[in-house]
Amino acid sequence: MAEREKKLTIVYQFGKVASTSLVNTLKSNPALDVHQSHFLGESALQRIVPIAVDRATNGYFHEHLVGQLMANVGLTYRMNQVLGGQGKANLKVISLSREPLDWLRSGILQDIDGYRVDLAELAMRAGRDDQDPDAALIGGLEEALSRIGALIDDKGGIENTVAEFHAIGGKAMLAPQGYGAEMIVRRLFFLALRPLTWFEEHFRPCFGIGLDAFEHRDGYWVAARPRADFVIMRYEDLAEVLLPATRAIGLHLSADLMRDNISRTKPFAKAVAAAFSTPAALALRQRLLSSAYARFFRYDAKQATPHAAE
């Protein structure tokens, strides 16, 4: 089957939600043209360029952003073609959520090479100087998580923090000189907010709908618009709801969820896990679970457990 005759299927999410496993599973269906992305649409692409060329963006993240930018320009073009009426099949969009603190832990671990030096320096500045790399990393992370919680409290709680982010943007709400926070704290502060802000910041501008347009089914959420069908699943429930959730938007899979990208084998995984078991991390979790995002996906009512894919 020619690529243009396949159903364009996009796994569109904010990262570290078993998307690689999901994409590999979807690709087992030869009728689907499957892609994954963290940012799509003209607005999102325009916002990435200043970050990618900012001299404050370190080399690790610069290369990552440039690669994503090039791939997503082409994917946005394909998406716009389908939404504009080209082809017989609707666009299929799959997204995922994840418990916010567990997502933050996984996101930091994924890019630990881009954070580790700055976190060790943060630990040293906070009087937690340690020559052992694991201990320095734990100390830096614990300090960063504590400061993130303090910044949220300073803004009147997580809902006020999210509202301010959407109203004025990150650069205006947390200028480094205004808070005296090290750049690593600032970066991780916005990383912690990503699950809570992503659907309004990226999903709604791209497709014209937000979480309020989705109907809850048995463990997943669905929505439909002209030329597009949408489904959202929780990362924690992915293996259990994958088949009925994809069937709800007209995708029929015959394979169970494939496993990939096992985080527990990554360097510094134990140290990161230890930092996320500290009182500072647990206090931050409670702040994040009081968000509208956590309530919508029901993380406030039931403690999520890490998914088997990780």
Phi and psi in degrees as a GROMACS rama.xvg file:
@    title "Ramachandran Plot"
@    xaxis  label "Phi"
@    yaxis  label "Psi"
@TYPE xy
-64.8751  147.349  ALA-2
-55.4617  -39.9387  GLU-3
-70.1881  -16.0777  ARG-4
-90.02  -11.9303  GLU-5
-78.893  160.786  LYS-6
-75.9091  118.894  LYS-7
-68.952  118.219  LEU-8
-125.676  120.554  THR-9
-117.442  124.399  ILE-10
-89.6957  103.175  VAL-11
-113.743  112.014  TYR-12
-157.75  177.71  GLN-13
-96.8991  15.01  PHE-14
95.6369  154.499  GLY-15
54.6993  47.8001  LYS-16
-133.825  40.5555  VAL-17
60.427  27.5293  ALA-18
-67.2465  -32.4261  SER-19
-64.8369  -43.7761  THR-20
-60.9526  -42.8564  SER-21
-65.3846  -45.275  LEU-22
-61.5385  -43.4235  VAL-23
-62.7508  -36.0737  ASN-24
-67.1  -45.2488  THR-25
-62.6656  -35.2444  LEU-26
-67.9106  -13.1158  LYS-27
-69.8977  -14.5961  SER-28
-93.8615  111.273  ASN-29
-67.6998  -9.36765  PRO-30
-85.5773  -3.29821  ALA-31
-110.207  139.571  LEU-32
-104.159  100.571  ASP-33
-105.013  135.171  VAL-34
-139.541  159.62  HIS-35
-127.997  149.911  GLN-36
-155.973  151.692  SER-37
-105.3  -19.969  HIS-38
-147.505  133.144  PHE-39
-138.112  161.519  LEU-40
89.7122  156.303  GLY-41
-60.1891  -42.7188  GLU-42
-61.0032  -46.9768  SER-43
-64.8204  -41.0818  ALA-44
-63.2873  -38.9598  LEU-45
-66.3048  -33.6644  GLN-46
-73.013  -26.9073  ARG-47
-73.3531  -34.0157  ILE-48
-57.3707  -49.7364  VAL-49
-60.0262  -34.5096  PRO-50
-68.9945  -42.3054  ILE-51
-64.6132  -32.016  ALA-52
-99.2926  -2.53398  VAL-53
-66.487  128.621  ASP-54
-64.7856  -17.7961  ARG-55
-77.8286  -14.6825  ALA-56
-78.1787  120.844  THR-57
-71.4979  165.124  ASN-58
-59.0393  -37.1654  GLY-59
-58.6825  -49.9889  TYR-60
-75.8209  -29.798  PHE-61
-59.9474  -49.4819  HIS-62
-62.5394  -39.8111  GLU-63
-62.9647  -44.9918  HIS-64
-67.3207  -41.238  LEU-65
-62.8653  -42.6807  VAL-66
-61.9675  -43.9451  GLY-67
-65.1302  -39.7684  GLN-68
-58.985  -47.6549  LEU-69
-63.088  -43.3109  MET-70
-65.0726  -39.442  ALA-71
-80.7137  -19.185  ASN-72
-63.0637  -47.8231  VAL-73
-65.2134  -39.1527  GLY-74
-69.1883  -37.8169  LEU-75
-62.2281  -39.1654  THR-76
-60.673  -47.3521  TYR-77
-61.7193  -44.087  ARG-78
-59.7754  -45.2697  MET-79
-64.9976  -32.0068  ASN-80
-62.9135  -47.163  GLN-81
-65.9883  -45.9023  VAL-82
-62.5262  -26.4209  LEU-83
-83.4887  -0.614  GLY-84
109.995  0.716315  GLY-85
-83.0766  132.257  GLN-86
95.3917  162.168  GLY-87
-87.2988  -29.3749  LYS-88
-98.9235  148.319  ALA-89
-66.0508  154.214  ASN-90
-66.7006  136.267  LEU-91
-111.068  123.043  LYS-92
-120.855  124.402  VAL-93
-116.757  130.148  ILE-94
-129.587  168.821  SER-95
-141.58  155.354  LEU-96
-116.045  169.737  SER-97
-155.123  147.599  ARG-98
-53.2771  128.446  GLU-99
-64.0605  -40.4311  PRO-100
-73.0087  -38.5596  LEU-101
-63.2464  -36.7355  ASP-102
-64.0414  -42.1589  TRP-103
-61.6225  -44.4856  LEU-104
-56.6868  -47.7172  ARG-105
-67.3909  -37.8242  SER-106
-64.624  -40.0453  GLY-107
-65.8645  -44.0504  ILE-108
-62.5658  -38.8324  LEU-109
-57.9367  -40.7793  GLN-110
-113.836  34.8826  ASP-111
-59.68  -30.4051  ILE-112
-64.6703  -25.2664  ASP-113
-87.1905  -9.87027  GLY-114
-114.655  -25.5361  TYR-115
-60.6964  -44.8211  ARG-116
-64.0291  -44.2228  VAL-117
-66.2862  -35.7483  ASP-118
-69.2612  -37.9907  LEU-119
-63.9744  -39.0082  ALA-120
-66.463  -39.1874  GLU-121
-61.8094  -42.1547  LEU-122
-61.5588  -41.0544  ALA-123
-64.9281  -43.7374  MET-124
-64.415  -28.4907  ARG-125
-88.0395  7.88146  ALA-126
82.4701  19.2278  GLY-127
-110.788  42.359  ARG-128
-65.9749  128.335  ASP-129
-151.399  133.138  ASP-130
-77.5684  -19.6802  GLN-131
-74.8799  124.698  ASP-132
-59.2826  -40.6432  PRO-133
-63.9424  -45.2706  ASP-134
-64.8085  -39.252  ALA-135
-64.4949  -39.4527  ALA-136
-66.7063  -44.205  LEU-137
-61.662  -45.1898  ILE-138
-62.5856  -42.4728  GLY-139
-65.6136  -41.828  GLY-140
-66.6124  -42.7355  LEU-141
-61.7885  -41.1349  GLU-142
-63.9128  -43.6167  GLU-143
-64.0675  -43.8525  ALA-144
-65.0237  -37.1509  LEU-145
-64.0346  -42.2985  SER-146
-70.1345  -35.1518  ARG-147
-61.9858  -44.1379  ILE-148
-59.8407  -40.2141  GLY-149
-65.9313  -37.9404  ALA-150
-64.8153  -40.4434  LEU-151
-63.1854  -44.0027  ILE-152
-62.841  -39.2335  ASP-153
-61.7701  -27.904  ASP-154
-93.4856  5.32264  LYS-155
92.4014  19.1032  GLY-156
108.805  171.929  GLY-157
-69.9534  -35.251  ILE-158
-67.6523  -40.7009  GLU-159
-64.52  -37.6831  ASN-160
-62.8377  -47.3454  THR-161
-64.0926  -42.2049  VAL-162
-62.4396  -40.9182  ALA-163
-66.2711  -39.4814  GLU-164
-57.8642  -46.9734  PHE-165
-70.0786  -30.6857  HIS-166
-75.9513  -42.7839  ALA-167
-124.959  -9.64279  ILE-168
86.5093  161.752  GLY-169
-64.3878  -42.8434  GLY-170
-61.993  -36.4478  LYS-171
-79.3542  -31.3462  ALA-172
-82.5383  -21.3791  MET-173
-147.051  67.1507  LEU-174
-69.4747  134.434  ALA-175
-54.7659  -40.6984  PRO-176
-70.0901  -23.0593  GLN-177
-73.1037  -29.5653  GLY-178
-113.145  -12.4425  TYR-179
69.608  15.7002  GLY-180
-81.6565  139.276  ALA-181
-60.34  152.691  GLU-182
-57.5346  -34.3238  MET-183
-65.391  -35.6271  ILE-184
-66.0505  -42.9398  VAL-185
-60.0955  -45.6071  ARG-186
-63.533  -43.1418  ARG-187
-74.5255  -26.8151  LEU-188
-59.9919  -48.2589  PHE-189
-71.5551  -30.6837  PHE-190
-63.5866  -42.2629  LEU-191
-62.2037  -31.0402  ALA-192
-80.7119  -14.2768  LEU-193
-57.081  -49.1493  ARG-194
-59.3438  -34.5267  PRO-195
-74.7486  -23.6992  LEU-196
-111.708  -16.3087  THR-197
-62.9574  -40.6163  TRP-198
-66.2304  -33.3546  PHE-199
-82.189  -35.7609  GLU-200
-77.7671  -33.5785  GLU-201
-118.957  -48.1387  HIS-202
-67.6603  -49.3769  PHE-203
-62.7189  -47.3837  ARG-204
-61.824  -31.4432  PRO-205
-73.6874  -43.5848  CYS-206
-115.821  -7.29463  PHE-207
80.9565  9.60262  GLY-208
-135.755  150.184  ILE-209
-119.02  -166.771  GLY-210
-62.1645  -26.624  LEU-211
-65.675  -15.5941  ASP-212
-88.2836  -5.99268  ALA-213
-93.5896  141.905  PHE-214
-101.974  131.71  GLU-215
-80.6123  129.56  HIS-216
-107.877  -153.552  ARG-217
-83.4958  78.931  ASP-218
95.5177  6.02473  GLY-219
-152.956  172.604  TYR-220
-127.732  137.933  TRP-221
-130.259  153.938  VAL-222
-152.932  157.56  ALA-223
-140.286  142.398  ALA-224
-138.625  164.793  ARG-225
-53.4005  124.823  PRO-226
70.362  13.9607  ARG-227
-153.193  139.116  ALA-228
-123.581  139.738  ASP-229
-128.114  145.203  PHE-230
-144.638  141.862  VAL-231
-122.701  133.71  ILE-232
-123.208  153.554  MET-233
-79.3361  135.025  ARG-234
-50.6662  -42.5513  TYR-235
-67.2323  -23.0143  GLU-236
-108.083  7.14524  ASP-237
-56.1434  -47.2873  LEU-238
-62.054  -35.1648  ALA-239
-78.3506  -34.1277  GLU-240
-106.648  -2.86015  VAL-241
-54.6784  -50.836  LEU-242
-66.0666  -49.6313  LEU-243
-67.2561  -33.4184  PRO-244
-68.0465  -43.822  ALA-245
-70.9291  -33.5287  THR-246
-62.6204  -32.8973  ARG-247
-64.1306  -22.6817  ALA-248
-109.887  18.1507  ILE-249
87.4129  18.9996  GLY-250
-109.986  128.813  LEU-251
-116.731  106.205  HIS-252
-99.381  149.6  LEU-253
-113.122  -5.26853  SER-254
-110.575  144.958  ALA-255
-71.6283  168.252  ASP-256
-61.5708  126.692  LEU-257
-80.4645  154.605  MET-258
-107.367  140.149  ARG-259
-160.635  163.443  ASP-260
59.2251  56.4412  ASN-261
-75.1811  110.582  ILE-262
-70.4422  -26.9613  SER-263
-67.1482  -14.0391  ARG-264
-90.7757  -0.930883  THR-265
-82.9434  149.833  LYS-266
-57.4409  142.387  PRO-267
69.431  11.6568  PHE-268
-59.987  -41.5648  ALA-269
-66.9736  -39.4001  LYS-270
-66.6874  -42.4104  ALA-271
-64.1218  -43.3755  VAL-272
-60.8065  -39.7656  ALA-273
-63.5138  -41.799  ALA-274
-63.4933  -33.7738  ALA-275
-85.6426  8.41546  PHE-276
-108.795  3.60658  SER-277
-79.0527  161.994  THR-278
-56.0517  -36.1338  PRO-279
-62.0766  -40.6717  ALA-280
-69.1729  -42.8204  ALA-281
-66.1417  -36.1078  LEU-282
-66.9327  -38.2847  ALA-283
-65.2932  -38.6534  LEU-284
-56.4492  -44.4724  ARG-285
-62.812  -36.7044  GLN-286
-64.2364  -45.425  ARG-287
-67.9215  -33.4052  LEU-288
-73.1264  -9.3388  LEU-289
-90.0589  6.43069  SER-290
-80.4608  159.645  SER-291
-62.456  -36.591  ALA-292
-57.8869  -49.3322  TYR-293
-64.292  -36.8477  ALA-294
-68.9559  -41.4262  ARG-295
-59.9827  -44.9857  PHE-296
-91.6475  8.02463  PHE-297
66.8659  30.589  ARG-298
-78.7  -21.6221  TYR-299
-75.5707  -21.6469  ASP-300
-94.007  -26.4477  ALA-301
-141.514  126.273  LYS-302
-65.4154  123.02  GLN-303
-77.8969  149.419  ALA-304
-115.884  149.059  THR-305
-57.3485  140.831  PRO-306
-74.412  150.593  HIS-307
-62.8737  -22.3216  ALA-308
-66.7502  -14.8545  ALA-309
